[in-house]
Amino acid sequence: MIEVMPAQDKAQSQNNDQATQIEALYIDGQKLYAENDYEQGFDLINKGFKKAQELKDESLIAYGYLYKGAYYQKKSEPSLGVIVLQKALSIFTSLNNQKAITQSYFNLGDCYASLSQFDKAFESFFKALAFEESIQNAKGIGDNLSRIGELYLLTADYKKARANFNQAMEIYIDLKSERDIMFTLTNLGACYQKEGSSSDDNTLILKAIETFKIGLEKARNLGIRRSESVFLGNIGSSYRRLGNYQESLEYLFMALPIKIEQNRYTSAAHTCNDISETYISMNKLAKAKEYALKAISFANGYSIHQERYAYYILSDIESKLGNYKSAMVSLKKYQKLEDSIFSIEKIKSINELAIAYETEKKNLTIQAQESDIALLDSKNKLKSQWMIFGGLGLLSFFSIFVLYRSKKTTQKEKLLQEQFSQNLLVSQEDERVRIARELHDSVGQQLTLIKKKSQNLNQDEITKLTNATLEEVRSISRGLYPALLNQLGLTESIEQLINDYDEESELFFSMDIDNIDAYFTDNTSLNYYRLIQECLTNIVKHAKAKSVTVNIKKEGTQIVSLISDNGKGFDVNDSKKKNSLGLKTIFERIKIMNGNLSIDSRLNNGTSFLFSIPIKNE
């Protein structure tokens, strides 16, 4: 759902030549997006965005973030999409631009869905749908119903999915929107197919094939090769469920080359999984294994869902071939990926969101009536208020003067406290380095000598004890100061830190990290490393999460970092949590580097740390 800036929003920006140039760049960039030329489109959007920042036009800056978010969403970088879309949403909210707020929520929903954060995706689409319904925008209502249906489809609630798709279909038929009808046929067919498979109801599978074939004809008439390949693949997988294996392979092998030709690796992995399952049904296990491995290759780095399922299929194949050790390895990989993408708690929060949305809709009329009553009441009170304000004005002047002096004193005390905290952190790091060096150079060398003497005297028990103690000293030393920073650099050190947590805990870690070595000095490198370390330590100790995502990107003159988990979350307004030692230390480290930090966390809904650190221009 990509749009150019509406005319009424343009009027909010500064009316001068430079603003007009920026708007033109945004419009041209969006046109290139619509033609699937995202790279050139993004270049124009980014050029306009930089000009908007120079102009300091909040509305144009927000639209720049919105359009950049659309790029990241389409280029399979949803974590970056979330970062820039949250910035857009924040600015649009301050400007009270409801239409742009709705667009931001819609795009955020797509990004969260790509990250398998389904609860946040539902919340975003429900908020967008509420506004579209309030202004009776049929196309917007249909698009949000379709997206909500897709989320229900992913979470296996087929009845709710079908209900949303049918509502969207009615709207698209009224609008005579052939493309939207075709896309909705894809989703409706998938509903019939999945529900039929889960309930062993072949009538639903036949209904799916019928729906897909209608969609295939529309796709070919419209000349949309992408959709043609999707319908071919879905018809093939449906025939397999009916036991028509030759027909299944015929359609699947028509779909696969189109998907590969278009570099759609997630979809290609899906088709390879379908081909593998068909070969399993035909007891052609060597061919089945070949296509399961192809599915893993295509899915790696593109789709955790398809990669996970490919490992499940591969485990089944290896078991049937008698390769039980290989089967167990594949099954463990499947289970690890499965745990990382979903949990029962999230299903509960999805249903709660749906109920909340329906309740909110019912209350809209009541709220509107109450608003009218309040408006009349406020007019009657206005005259009385002016008289009261006049009397209070003089008193307020003296009060403000006293408060101003008190505030200045408080600010000075706060600055001194912050400076003390920051100096304390610096002193702690200096002391850690000193102790680490002494442990390594003095205690470590002495233990090494003892170990060699005990080896010479064949004292095996003392040798083992000394060796264990030496390793413990080295571990303590590494904890006090990460020597890898000097050996590998900041970027590799952070990657190694994440890998260490990955090996030592049950958490599933995913990361996407730019090379940031050139943007930090030795001191700031250590501080930034500690910042990441403390965030991850807090998650491991307290979050009770199953998966953690770490994204570190250079964006303009900032290093932007997003660390999120799917754990129990916490109330960010809880004063005890705010003043905990872990969070206080994180805040102080951010201040030392003149950065900004925002924390998004809700109970049973995960936590996200988003912080940006300014860097010097290259």
C-alpha positions in Angstrom: 0.0 0.0 0.0 2.3 2.8 -1.3 1.0 6.3 -1.8 2.4 9.7 -2.8 2.0 12.5 -0.4 -1.7 13.7 -0.4 -2.3 17.3 -1.5 -3.7 18.3 1.9 -0.5 17.1 3.6 1.7 19.0 1.2 0.0 22.2 2.3 1.2 21.6 5.9 4.9 21.8 4.8 6.7 25.1 4.2 5.5 26.8 1.1 8.8 27.5 -0.7 10.8 26.3 -3.7 12.9 23.9 -1.6 9.8 22.2 -0.1 8.3 21.8 -3.6 11.5 20.2 -4.8 11.4 17.7 -1.9 7.8 16.8 -2.7 8.7 16.3 -6.3 11.5 13.9 -5.3 9.1 12.0 -3.1 6.5 11.7 -5.8 9.1 10.5 -8.4 10.5 8.0 -5.9 7.1 6.6 -5.2 6.4 6.2 -8.9 9.6 4.2 -9.3 8.5 2.0 -6.3 5.3 1.4 -8.2 7.3 0.2 -11.2 9.3 -2.1 -8.9 12.5 0.0 -9.3 13.1 0.2 -5.6 16.9 1.1 -5.7 16.5 4.2 -7.9 13.3 5.1 -6.1 15.0 4.9 -2.7 17.9 7.1 -4.0 15.3 9.8 -4.9 13.5 9.4 -1.6 16.8 9.6 0.4 17.8 12.7 -1.5 14.5 14.4 -0.7 14.8 13.2 2.9 18.2 14.8 3.4 16.9 18.1 2.0 13.9 17.9 4.3 16.3 17.5 7.3 18.2 20.6 6.2 14.9 22.5 5.8 13.8 21.1 9.3 10.3 20.5 8.0 8.8 18.0 10.3 6.0 16.9 7.9 8.5 16.3 5.1 10.9 14.5 7.3 8.1 12.2 8.5 7.1 11.3 5.0 10.7 10.6 4.2 10.8 8.0 7.0 7.5 6.6 5.8 8.7 6.1 2.2 12.1 4.7 3.4 10.1 2.2 5.5 8.3 1.1 2.4 11.7 0.4 0.7 13.0 -1.7 3.6 9.7 -3.6 3.8 9.9 -4.5 0.1 13.6 -5.3 0.3 13.1 -7.9 3.1 14.7 -5.7 5.8 11.7 -5.4 8.1 13.8 -4.6 11.2 15.1 -1.4 9.6 11.5 -0.8 8.4 10.3 -0.9 11.9 12.9 1.6 13.1 12.1 4.3 10.4 8.3 3.7 10.5 8.3 4.2 14.3 10.1 7.5 13.7 7.5 8.5 11.1 4.6 7.5 13.4 6.0 9.6 16.3 6.2 12.7 14.1 2.8 12.2 12.4 1.3 11.7 15.9 2.7 15.0 17.1 1.4 16.7 13.9 -2.0 15.0 14.4 -1.9 13.8 10.7 -4.4 10.9 11.0 -4.2 9.7 7.4 -0.4 9.4 7.6 -0.7 7.8 11.0 -2.9 5.2 9.5 -0.5 4.6 6.6 2.4 4.2 9.1 0.4 1.6 11.1 -0.4 -0.3 7.9 3.3 -0.4 6.8 4.3 -1.3 10.4 1.9 -4.2 10.3 3.6 -5.6 7.2 7.1 -5.3 8.8 6.0 -6.9 12.1 4.4 -9.8 10.1 7.7 -10.3 8.2 9.4 -10.5 11.5 6.8 -13.1 12.8 5.8 -10.6 15.5 2.2 -11.4 14.8 0.7 -9.7 17.9 2.2 -6.3 17.0 1.2 -6.8 13.4 -2.5 -7.4 14.4 -2.4 -4.3 16.7 -1.1 -2.2 13.8 -3.6 -3.4 11.3 -6.6 -3.0 13.7 -5.6 0.6 14.4 -5.3 1.3 10.7 -8.7 -0.4 10.0 -10.5 1.7 12.7 -9.5 4.9 11.0 -10.4 3.7 7.5 -13.8 2.7 8.8 -14.3 6.0 10.5 -13.9 7.8 7.1 -15.6 5.0 5.1 -12.6 4.5 2.8 -13.7 1.2 1.1 -10.2 0.5 -0.5 -8.5 1.0 2.9 -11.0 -1.1 4.7 -10.5 -3.9 2.2 -6.7 -3.8 2.3 -6.7 -4.0 6.1 -9.2 -6.8 6.2 -7.0 -8.7 3.8 -3.9 -8.2 5.9 -5.8 -9.3 9.1 -7.0 -12.3 7.2 -3.4 -13.2 6.2 -2.3 -13.0 9.8 -5.2 -15.3 10.9 -4.1 -17.6 8.1 -0.6 -17.7 9.4 -1.8 -18.4 12.9 -4.1 -21.2 11.7 -7.4 -19.6 12.6 -9.0 -20.4 9.3 -12.6 -19.4 10.0 -11.6 -15.9 11.1 -9.2 -15.7 8.1 -12.0 -16.7 5.6 -14.4 -14.3 7.2 -12.0 -11.4 6.7 -11.2 -12.4 3.1 -14.9 -12.7 2.2 -15.5 -9.2 3.6 -12.6 -7.9 1.6 -13.8 -9.7 -1.6 -17.2 -8.1 -1.4 -15.5 -4.7 -1.3 -13.2 -5.4 -4.2 -16.0 -6.7 -6.3 -18.0 -3.5 -5.7 -14.9 -1.5 -6.6 -14.3 -3.7 -9.7 -10.7 -4.1 -8.7 -9.5 -7.1 -10.6 -6.0 -7.2 -9.1 -7.3 -7.1 -5.6 -9.9 -9.8 -6.4 -7.1 -12.0 -7.8 -5.0 -11.6 -4.7 -7.9 -12.3 -2.4 -8.6 -15.5 -4.4 -5.0 -16.6 -3.5 -5.8 -16.2 0.2 -9.2 -17.7 0.1 -7.9 -20.8 -1.8 -5.1 -21.1 0.8 -7.8 -21.0 3.6 -9.7 -23.9 1.9 -6.5 -25.8 1.3 -5.1 -25.6 4.8 -8.5 -26.1 6.6 -9.2 -29.1 4.3 -5.7 -30.6 5.1 -6.1 -30.1 8.8 -9.6 -31.7 8.9 -9.0 -34.3 6.1 -11.9 -32.8 4.2 -11.3 -33.4 0.4 -14.3 -31.2 -0.5 -12.5 -28.2 0.9 -9.3 -29.2 -1.1 -11.4 -29.4 -4.3 -12.9 -26.0 -3.4 -9.3 -24.7 -3.0 -8.3 -26.0 -6.5 -11.4 -24.5 -8.1 -10.6 -21.1 -6.4 -6.9 -21.3 -7.5 -7.8 -22.1 -11.1 -10.1 -19.0 -11.3 -7.3 -16.9 -9.9 -4.8 -18.5 -12.3 -7.0 -17.4 -15.3 -7.2 -13.9 -13.9 -3.4 -13.7 -13.3 -2.7 -14.8 -16.9 -5.2 -12.3 -18.3 -3.6 -9.5 -16.3 -0.1 -10.7 -17.3 1.1 -11.0 -13.7 3.7 -13.7 -13.7 4.3 -13.6 -10.0 0.7 -14.4 -9.2 0.6 -17.0 -12.0 3.5 -18.9 -10.3 1.7 -18.7 -6.9 -1.5 -20.2 -8.3 0.4 -22.9 -10.1 2.3 -23.9 -6.9 -0.9 -23.9 -4.9 -2.8 -26.0 -7.4 0.2 -28.5 -7.4 0.3 -28.8 -3.6 -3.6 -29.2 -3.5 -3.4 -32.1 -6.0 -0.8 -33.8 -3.8 -3.3 -33.7 -0.9 -5.8 -35.5 -3.0 -3.2 -38.2 -4.0 -2.9 -37.0 -7.6 0.9 -37.0 -7.6 1.7 -36.6 -11.3 -0.7 -33.7 -11.6 0.8 -32.2 -8.5 4.4 -32.4 -9.9 3.2 -31.0 -13.3 1.9 -27.8 -11.7 4.8 -27.5 -9.2 7.5 -27.8 -11.9 5.7 -25.1 -13.9 5.8 -22.8 -10.9 9.4 -23.3 -9.7 11.3 -21.8 -12.7 9.1 -18.6 -12.7 9.9 -18.1 -9.0 13.6 -18.6 -9.4 13.7 -16.3 -12.5 12.1 -13.6 -10.3 14.6 -14.1 -7.4 11.7 -15.0 -5.1 13.6 -17.4 -2.9 11.1 -17.7 -0.1 8.4 -18.8 -2.6 10.9 -21.0 -4.4 11.7 -22.7 -1.1 7.9 -23.2 -0.5 7.6 -25.0 -3.9 10.7 -27.1 -3.3 9.1 -28.2 0.0 5.9 -29.1 -1.8 7.9 -31.1 -4.5 9.8 -32.9 -1.7 6.6 -33.9 0.1 5.1 -35.2 -3.2 8.2 -37.3 -3.8 7.9 -38.7 -0.3 4.3 -39.7 -1.0 5.6 -41.5 -4.1 8.3 -43.2 -2.0 11.1 -41.5 -4.2 13.2 -40.6 -1.2 16.4 -39.6 -3.0 14.5 -37.0 -5.1 12.6 -35.9 -2.0 15.9 -35.3 -0.1 17.3 -33.4 -3.1 14.4 -30.9 -3.1 14.3 -30.6 0.7 18.0 -29.5 0.6 17.2 -27.1 -2.2 14.4 -25.6 0.0 16.8 -25.1 2.9 19.3 -23.4 0.5 16.6 -21.1 -1.0 15.1 -20.2 2.4 18.3 -19.5 4.3 18.4 -15.8 5.2 15.0 -15.2 3.5 12.3 -17.3 5.4 12.6 -18.9 8.8 9.2 -20.5 8.2 10.2 -22.4 5.0 13.7 -23.2 6.4 12.1 -24.7 9.5 9.6 -26.8 7.6 12.4 -28.0 5.2 14.3 -29.4 8.2 11.2 -31.2 9.4 10.7 -32.8 6.0 14.4 -33.7 5.8 14.2 -35.3 9.3 11.3 -37.4 8.0 13.2 -38.5 4.9 16.4 -39.4 6.8 14.3 -41.4 9.2 12.7 -43.3 6.4 16.2 -43.9 4.9 17.4 -45.3 8.2 19.8 -42.4 8.8 18.6 -41.8 12.4 21.5 -39.7 13.5 21.0 -37.3 10.6 17.3 -37.4 11.2 17.9 -36.3 14.8 20.2 -33.4 13.8 17.5 -32.1 11.3 14.8 -32.4 13.9 16.8 -30.4 16.5 17.3 -27.7 13.9 13.6 -27.7 13.2 12.7 -27.5 16.9 15.1 -24.6 17.5 13.6 -22.6 14.7 10.1 -23.4 15.7 10.7 -22.2 19.3 12.1 -18.9 17.9 9.1 -17.7 15.9 5.9 -18.3 17.9 4.5 -18.9 21.4 1.1 -19.7 22.9 1.1 -16.4 24.8 1.1 -14.5 21.6 -2.1 -16.3 20.4 -3.8 -15.1 23.5 -2.8 -11.5 23.0 -4.0 -11.7 19.3 -7.5 -12.7 20.5 -7.5 -9.9 23.1 -6.6 -7.4 20.4 -9.5 -8.6 18.3 -12.0 -8.3 21.2 -10.6 -4.8 22.1 -11.0 -3.7 18.5 -14.7 -4.8 18.3 -15.4 -3.2 21.7 -13.8 0.1 20.6 -16.0 0.1 17.4 -19.2 -0.3 19.5 -18.2 2.6 21.7 -17.6 5.0 18.9 -21.2 6.3 18.7 -21.4 6.8 22.5 -18.1 8.7 22.5 -19.3 11.0 19.7 -22.5 11.8 21.7 -20.5 12.5 24.8 -18.2 14.7 22.9 -21.1 16.9 21.7 -22.4 17.3 25.2 -19.0 18.2 26.5 -18.6 20.8 23.7 -21.8 22.6 24.7 -20.9 22.5 28.4 -17.4 23.9 27.7 -19.0 26.9 25.9 -21.1 27.8 28.9 -18.1 27.6 31.2 -15.8 29.7 29.0 -16.9 33.1 30.3 -16.5 32.1 33.9 -13.0 30.7 33.2 -11.8 34.0 31.8 -12.7 35.8 35.0 -11.0 33.2 37.1 -7.9 33.3 34.9 -7.6 37.1 35.3 -7.5 36.8 39.1 -5.0 34.0 39.0 -2.7 35.7 36.5 -1.0 37.9 39.1 -0.5 35.0 41.6 0.9 32.8 38.8 3.5 35.4 37.9 5.1 35.3 41.4 4.7 31.5 41.6 6.5 31.0 38.3 9.4 33.2 39.4 9.9 31.1 42.6 9.5 27.8 40.6 12.0 29.0 38.0 14.7 29.6 40.6 14.0 26.2 42.2 14.1 24.5 38.8 17.5 26.0 38.0 18.9 24.7 41.3 17.4 21.2 40.6 18.9 21.1 37.1 22.3 21.9 38.4 22.1 19.1 41.0 20.8 16.7 38.3 23.8 17.6 36.0 26.2 17.0 38.8 24.6 13.7 39.6 24.8 12.6 35.9 28.4 13.7 35.6 29.2 11.7 38.8 27.5 8.6 37.4 29.3 8.9 34.1 32.7 9.4 35.8 32.0 6.4 38.0 31.4 4.2 34.9 34.7 5.4 33.4 36.5 4.7 36.6 35.0 1.3 36.8 36.2 0.5 33.3 39.7 1.7 34.1 39.8 -0.5 37.2 38.5 -3.5 35.3 41.3 -3.1 32.7 43.9 -2.8 35.4 42.7 -5.9 37.3 42.3 -7.9 34.0 45.9 -7.1 33.1 47.2 -8.1 36.5 45.2 -11.4 36.4 46.6 -12.2 33.0 50.2 -11.0 33.5 50.8 -12.0 37.1 48.4 -14.6 38.4 48.1 -16.3 34.9 51.9 -16.6 34.6 52.3 -18.0 38.1 49.6 -20.6 37.4 51.3 -21.5 34.1 54.6 -22.1 36.0 52.8 -24.3 38.6 51.1 -26.3 35.8 54.5 -26.9 34.0 56.2 -28.1 37.3 53.3 -30.4 38.1 53.5 -31.9 34.6 57.3 -32.4 35.0 56.6 -34.2 38.3 53.8 -36.3 36.8 51.3 -34.8 39.3 48.2 -35.3 37.1 45.7 -34.3 39.8 47.5 -31.0 40.5 47.9 -30.4 36.7 44.2 -30.8 36.1 43.3 -28.6 39.1 45.8 -25.9 38.0 44.6 -26.0 34.4 41.0 -25.6 35.5 42.0 -22.7 37.7 44.0 -21.1 34.9 40.9 -21.3 32.6 38.8 -19.7 35.3 41.3 -16.8 35.7 41.3 -16.3 31.9 37.5 -16.3 31.9 37.3 -13.7 34.7 39.9 -11.6 32.8 37.9 -11.8 29.6 34.8 -10.7 31.6 36.6 -7.7 33.0 38.0 -6.6 29.7 37.1 -8.1 26.3 40.6 -8.5 24.7 38.9 -9.4 21.5 38.1 -5.7 21.0 41.8 -5.1 20.2 42.3 -8.3 18.2 39.1 -8.5 16.1 37.6 -5.0 16.3 34.2 -3.8 17.6 31.9 -5.4 14.9 33.4 -9.0 15.2 33.6 -8.7 18.9 29.9 -8.0 19.2 29.1 -10.9 16.8 31.3 -13.2 18.9 29.5 -12.0 22.1 26.1 -12.8 20.5 27.4 -16.2 19.4 28.7 -16.9 23.0 25.2 -16.1 24.4 23.7 -18.3 21.7 25.8 -21.3 22.7 25.5 -20.8 26.4 21.7 -20.2 26.6 18.5 -21.7 25.2 17.7 -18.5 23.4 17.6 -18.3 19.5 19.6 -15.2 18.4 19.4 -13.6 15.0 21.6 -10.6 13.9 22.1 -8.2 11.1 25.2 -6.0 11.8 26.9 -3.4 9.7 30.7 -3.0 10.0 31.0 0.0 12.4 34.6 -0.2 13.5 35.6 3.0 11.7 33.1 5.1 13.6 34.3 4.6 17.2 37.4 5.4 19.2 39.0 2.9 21.6 37.1 4.3 24.5 33.7 4.6 22.8 34.2 1.1 21.3 34.5 -0.4 24.8 31.5 1.7 26.0 29.4 0.6 23.0 30.4 -3.0 23.5 29.4 -2.9 27.2 26.1 -1.3 26.2 25.2 -4.2 23.9 26.5 -6.7 26.5 24.3 -5.2 29.3 21.2 -5.2 27.1 21.8 -8.9 26.2 22.6 -9.8 29.8 19.3 -8.2 31.0 17.4 -10.3 28.4 19.1 -13.5 29.3 18.6 -13.0 33.1 15.1 -11.5 33.2 13.2 -11.6 29.9 12.2 -15.3 29.9 12.3 -15.0 26.1 12.8 -17.6 23.4 14.3 -15.4 20.7 16.4 -12.2 20.4 17.0 -10.0 17.4 20.0 -7.7 17.2 20.2 -5.1 14.3 23.0 -2.5 14.1 23.0 -0.2 11.1 24.8 3.0 10.0 22.1 5.5 9.0 23.4 8.9 7.9 25.4 10.4 10.8 24.1 7.8 13.4 24.6 4.2 14.4 21.1 2.9 15.0 20.7 -0.2 17.1 17.5 -2.3 17.7 17.7 -5.2 20.3 14.3 -6.9 20.7 13.1 -10.1 22.4 9.7 -11.9 22.6 9.9 -12.3 26.4 7.6 -11.3 29.3 8.2 -7.6 29.0 7.7 -5.0 31.7 5.9 -1.8 32.5 8.2 1.0 31.4 6.4 3.4 33.7 7.2 1.3 36.8 9.6 3.4 38.9 11.3 0.3 40.4 12.1 -1.0 36.9 13.2 2.4 35.7 15.6 2.8 38.6 17.0 -0.8 38.4 20.8 -1.0 38.2 20.8 -2.6 34.7 18.6 0.1 33.1 20.4 2.9 34.9 23.7 1.7 33.6 22.3 1.4 30.0 20.9 5.0 30.2 24.3 6.3 31.5 26.3 4.7 28.8 24.0 6.2 26.2 24.4 9.6 27.7 28.2 9.3 27.7 28.1 8.8 23.9 25.5 11.6 23.5 23.0 9.1 22.2 19.2 8.6 22.4 17.4 5.6 23.8 13.7 4.5 23.6 12.3 1.4 25.2 9.1 -0.3 23.9 7.9 -2.9 26.3 4.6 -4.3 27.5 3.8 -7.1 29.8 3.8 -10.5 28.1 4.6 -8.8 24.8 8.4 -8.5 24.5 10.8 -5.6 24.8 12.6 -3.5 22.2 15.6 -1.3 23.0 16.1 1.3 20.2 19.1 3.6 20.5 21.0 5.8 18.2 24.6 7.1 18.6 25.8 10.1 16.7 29.0 9.7 14.7 31.3 12.2 12.9 30.8 12.7 9.2 33.1 10.6 7.1 
